Amino acid sequence: MQKQMVTDPVCGLEVDPREAPYTSTYQGHTYYFTDPDCKRMFDEDPEAYVGEQMPGVVGSSEGEGTRGGGSRRR
């Protein structure tokens, strides 16, 4: 069984959403992070990391699927 991976929107690393140690919800979407610094940076300014592609998204209130890719900003 292949793991469904998503991209941490801050550092750009792949993370398994079922095992992600840190998460945040923004505008109905759940984002997954590899470490507490990535989560903190996202929480401080989510708009800096959320674009049209919305990297790191798995599911939403609208039932959207996985999306990947995106850019890093530190």
C-alpha positions in Angstrom: 0.0 0.0 0.0 1.5 3.3 -1.1 1.5 6.2 1.4 -0.4 9.3 0.5 2.2 12.1 1.0 1.6 15.9 1.1 4.0 18.8 1.2 4.8 20.8 4.2 3.9 24.3 2.9 6.7 26.0 4.8 9.8 23.9 4.2 8.6 21.9 1.1 9.4 18.5 2.6 7.0 15.6 2.1 5.0 14.4 5.1 2.6 11.5 5.6 -0.6 13.2 6.9 -1.5 10.1 9.0 1.8 10.5 10.9 2.4 14.2 10.8 3.4 15.5 14.2 2.0 19.0 13.6 -1.2 20.3 11.9 -3.0 23.6 11.4 -6.4 24.3 9.9 -6.8 27.4 7.8 -9.9 28.4 5.8 -11.3 24.9 6.2 -8.2 23.1 5.0 -5.8 21.0 7.1 -2.1 21.6 6.6 0.6 19.2 7.8 4.1 20.1 9.1 7.3 18.2 9.7 8.4 20.3 12.7 7.1 22.9 15.2 9.0 25.7 13.5 7.2 25.2 10.2 3.8 25.1 12.1 4.7 28.3 14.0 5.8 30.1 10.8 2.6 29.1 9.0 0.4 30.0 12.0 2.0 33.5 12.2 1.3 34.3 8.5 -0.7 31.6 6.6 -1.3 33.8 3.6 2.5 33.7 2.9 2.3 30.0 2.3 -1.2 29.4 0.9 -1.5 30.2 -2.8 -3.8 29.0 -5.6 -2.2 25.5 -5.4 -2.5 25.3 -1.6 0.4 23.0 -1.0 0.1 20.5 1.8 -3.7 20.3 1.7 -5.5 17.1 2.3 -9.3 17.3 2.4 -11.4 20.3 3.4 -14.9 21.1 4.3 -15.7 20.9 0.6 -14.1 17.4 0.3 -11.2 18.4 -1.9 -8.4 15.9 -2.5 -4.7 16.0 -2.0 -2.6 18.7 -3.6 1.1 18.9 -3.6 3.9 21.2 -4.7 4.3 24.8 -3.8 7.1 27.1 -2.9 9.1 27.6 0.2 9.4 30.9 2.1 11.5 31.3 5.2 
